[in-house]
Amino acid sequence: MEKNPIFKNYKTKGLYLFIWLCIICGQILIINATSSYSLEYIIIESVVFNFLYASLLIPVWYPVRFNRWEHKTWQFNVVVHLLLVSLFISLSAPAGYFIMWLLETDNNRYMDYLQLTYGWKIVQGCTFYLVMVLVYYLYIYVEKLREKAANEIRLNRLIKDNELNRLKSQINPHFLFNSLNSLNSLIIRHPEQAQKMLVELSDYLRYAVLANNAIYASLQHEMENIERYLAIEQLRFGEKLVYERTIDPACLPLKIPAMLLQPLFENAVKHGVYESLQTVYINISAKADGQQLAIVISNNYDAGNGSQKKGSGTGLKNIRERLRLSYGATASLHTKMEDGKFIAILQIPVDDKK
């Protein structure tokens, strides 16, 4: 359970006590200047009531922190806070009145004054509650900003640390070697196809290099580059590789982490097309419901091919780590094998601000 920020360290504890001491001193000065009661009564009253307020405001942190207020309607939040402030007042004001009655039960004049100011004590308690709740919300907001900034730093560091590995994975020497060999062969036999392949390869390399400097890209741009990659592979494998696409047009402008899908298509080619004796169908579908973008990538594989090898899973791990750093627990990647198909399911939050 996360600690109350008041008890975070000695400084926050000291600051909390110091603020309440200032409130007590301020009240003593104001009441002493505007009433004829002895200073002793005024000090006791201020200490008792403010001690109760200070103590009872500490546990208010837990319903504020551990309820996901941002996922509730404002009406729900208002009702909850009205219930909480009612509970807070019903505990603090009567308790303070009872303590003062025990201490000053023989002073009828003072008890009459205390009864007359009972409504003020309620207003005072509500004010303290409102201020403290706002402080708690401000603290949560600042902590989220810090966490977001820290995650962005970690994400940037991860991208930089893995830049060469990503380039090696996305534009690996094996892929380039095969592409150039195919290009060399096509130049003699099919110069028009060679020219087309050269253009696709050039555009693919340009996008892949630029993507290393970007965190997010639209699904449309990502798919354009993936189709360049698949076009190059189709020139090599011919009818053995078939690409199918079912994407809702409304999904195309949505942002996703740059080059996020590339490893999934590489795996489909490497573990599907390379190692299969039959035609391999690579399919991608995407749809969004306003809150989540769902992307499904699947490919069939030759289950009877004994030469098929299991990959290291590095690409999938990197995808999951990037999703975690970019979206927290609201994004996910699930994979499964079903009916002779390898299926990868991505769930990505829709964020128009990215």
N, C-alpha and C positions, 0 to 999 in steps of 0.2 A: 504494500500500500504506500502510495506516495506521501511524503511528509508534508505537513502543513508548512507553508513558506515562513510562518512566524518562527518555527523551530528549525529552520534551515541551518542556522549557525548562531554563534553568540552575538554577532552584530545585529541580526534581525530580531533576536529576543530583546536585546538592549534597546533597539529602536522602538519596538512595540511598547515596552515599559516606559520609555522616555516620552513618547507621544501621550500616553495616558496620564503620566505625571503632569505634563503641560496642560492637559484638559482639566485635571483636578485643580491645579493652581489657578487656572483662568476662571473656573467656576467659583472658586472660593473668593477671588477678588471681586467678581461681578456681584455675587449674592451678598457679600459683606458690605458692598457699597450701596446696595439697593434695599437692604432689610435691616431691622433693628435687633435681630437675634444675635446671640453671643457667637463669637468666632469658633468656639469649641463645637457647637451644634452644627455650624456650617461645614466645618472640616469633616466631621464624622459622616454627615449626610453625603457629601461629595465623594468621600472615599468609599463608602458602602455601595452607593448606586453605580459608580464608575467601575468598581471592582467587579460587580455583577455583570455589567455590560461587557467589560474586557474579557471576562472568563467565558461568557456564553457566546461571544462572537467567534471564538476560536473554532468550535466544531462546525460552524456554518460553512467552513471551507469544504467539507467533505461532500455535502449535496451539490455545492457549486462545481466542484472539480470532477466528481465521478459520475455526473449525469451529463449525457451528450446534448447540451442545451442547443447547439447549432443545428441538431437534427430534429428539434421540436418546433412547434409553432410559437409565435410570440404570446398568443393567448395562454398556451400551456405554461410557459415560463412565468407569466404574470401571476397565474393562479397559484403555482408552486411557491413563488416568493411571498405572496400574500399569506399563505398558510405558514410559511417559515417565520415571517415577521410576527404573525399572531402568536405563534408558539414562543418566540423569543420574548415578546412583551409580556405574555401571560406568566412567564417564569421570572423575568427580571424585576418588573415593577412591583408585583405583590411580595416577592421575596425581600426587596429593599424596604418596602413599607413595613413588613413584619419585623425585620431586624431593627429598624429605627423605633418601632413600637416597643420592642423588648428593651432597647437601650434608654429610651426617653419616655417610658410609659407614665411617669409622674408629671411630666411637663405637658399639661393640657393645651396650653397656648401654642406650643410648638407642634403638637399633634394636629391641632386645627389647621395650622399653616401647611403642614405636610399633606393633609387631606385636600386642601384647596389647590395645591400644586401637583396633585397626582396626575391630572391630565397633561401637564407640562412634562412630567417624567415619561409619559407614554410617547409624546411627540419627540422628546429627546432620544428615547430608545430607538424609535423608527428612523430618525436621522442617522444615528450611529450605525444601525443595521444597513441602511442604504449606502452610506459611505464605505463601509467595510466590504459589502458585496461588490461594489464598483472596483475597489482595490484588488479584490480577489480576481475579478474578471480581467482587470488590466494586467495583473501578474501572469495569468494564463495566456493572454494574448502575446505578451512579451516573450514568454517561454516558447510559444509556438513559432514566433518569428525567429528566435535564436535557433530552435531545432531545425526550421526550414533552411536557415542560412548555413548551419552546420552540415545538413544533408546535401545542400548544393555544393559546398566546398568538397565534401567527400566524393560526390558524383563527379565533379570536375577533376579531382585528383585521380579517381578511378579511370576516367576517360583518358587522362594524360598517361597514367601508368600503363594502361592497356593499349595505348595508341598503336604501337608497333605490332603487338599481338593481334589486334583487331585488323590492321592492314594485312598482316600475314594470313589471317583467317579469311578476310573478305577478298583479298587480291593475292592469294597464295601463289608461290612460284609454280606449283603443279598446274593450277588453273591457267596461268599465263603461258606456261610452256605448251600445254595442250592447245590453247587458243592460237598461239603463234604457229604451231605446227599445222593446225587445221587451215590457218590463213595462208601459209606457204603452199599448201596443197591446192587450195581453192584458187589461188592467183593464176595457176597454170590451167586448171580444168574449168573453173567457173569464175572468171574475173568479176562479174557483177555481184555474185554472192560474197566474194572476197572483199569488195569495196563496202558492201553492206555490213559485213562482220567487223571491218576496221572502224567504221563509223560507230557501231554499237559499242565496241570495246573502248574506243576513245571517250565516248560520252559516259560510259560506265565508270571508267577510271577517274574522270574529272569529278563526277558526283561523289564517288567514294572518298576522294581526297578532301573535298570541300565539307563533306559531312562530318569529318573529324573535328571541325571547328564549331559545329552546331550541336546543341543539346536536343532540340526538337525539330521535327519536320512534318509537313502534312502527309497524310496517308497517300494522297495522290502522287506527290513527288517520290515517296518511297516505292510505290508500286511501279512508277515509270522506270525507275532504276532497276528494280527486280526484274521487270520484263526485258530490259536490256540484257541482264545477266542470263535470263532463260533463253532469249533469242540467240545468244552466242552458243549456249549449250545445245540448243535445238539444231544449229548448223552442224554440230559435231555428231549428235546422236540421231538426228533425223526423226523418223516416225516412232522411235523408241521412247521419246519424251513428248508427252502431251500436257499442255498447260490449260487449265480451266479457271475461270474467274467469275465469281458471283458477289459483287460488291454493291451495296446500296449507294447510289450517287450522293446521298446526304452525308455519307461517312467520309468522302474523299477530302473535304477541307479540314477534318479533325486532325489535331496534332498528336503525334506519338514520338517517343524517343528515336532520334535519327539512327538509321541502320539497325533497328531492333529486329526486324523480320529477316534480314539477310542470312543469319546463321541457320534459321529454320529451313530456308530454301536450299542452302548449301547442303544441309543434312539430307534433304529429300533427294538431291541429285547424287550425293556421295553414297548414301546407304540404300537408295532406291534404284536410280537409273544405272549407276556404275555396276552394281552387283546383281542386277536382274536380267534374266533372259527374255522377259516379256515386256510389253509396253507398260510404261509407268505413267500414271495420271497424277499430276500435281494440281491440287485444287485449293483455292483460297476463297473464303466467303467472309463478308463483314456486314454487320448491322449494328445500329445504335438505338437505344431506347430513351435518349435524353440524358441519362446519367452514366451509362456504361457503353463502351464500344467493345463489341465481341468480335474477335477475329479467329477464324478456324482455318488451319492449314493442314491438309492431309495428303498422303501419298500411299499408293499401294506398294507392296514389296513382295519379292519372291521368297515366300516362307520355306520353300523346299531347296533353296540355294544354300548349300552347306558352307560356302565361302563367305557368307554374310557375317560381318564383324560388328561387334558392339562398339560404339564410339566412347570417347572419354567423358562425354557429358559436359565439357567445358563451356561450349556455346550456350547450353541451356542454363547452366549456373550463372553465367554472365548476364543473360537475359533476366533471370529472376532477381539478381542483385541490382540491376539497373531499375527494374520496376519497383523494388522496395525503396530505393533511394529517391526515386522520382515521385512515387505516389503513396508510400507507406503500405499499410495493409489493405488498401482499397483496390490494388491491382494484383493480378496473379497469372501464372502460366501453369497449365496442367497438360500432361501428355498421357496418352494411352495407346495400346495396340488393340484393335478391334476388327474382326472380320477381314484379316489380311491387310489392314491399313494402319499406318502410324498417323496419329491425330494429335495436333498441338492446339490447345485452346487458350487464347489470350483474352483477359478481361482488363480493360483499361478505362479509368474514369474519364468522362468527357469534361474538358476544361477549356472553355472558349478564350480564357485569358492567356493561354500558352501560345 
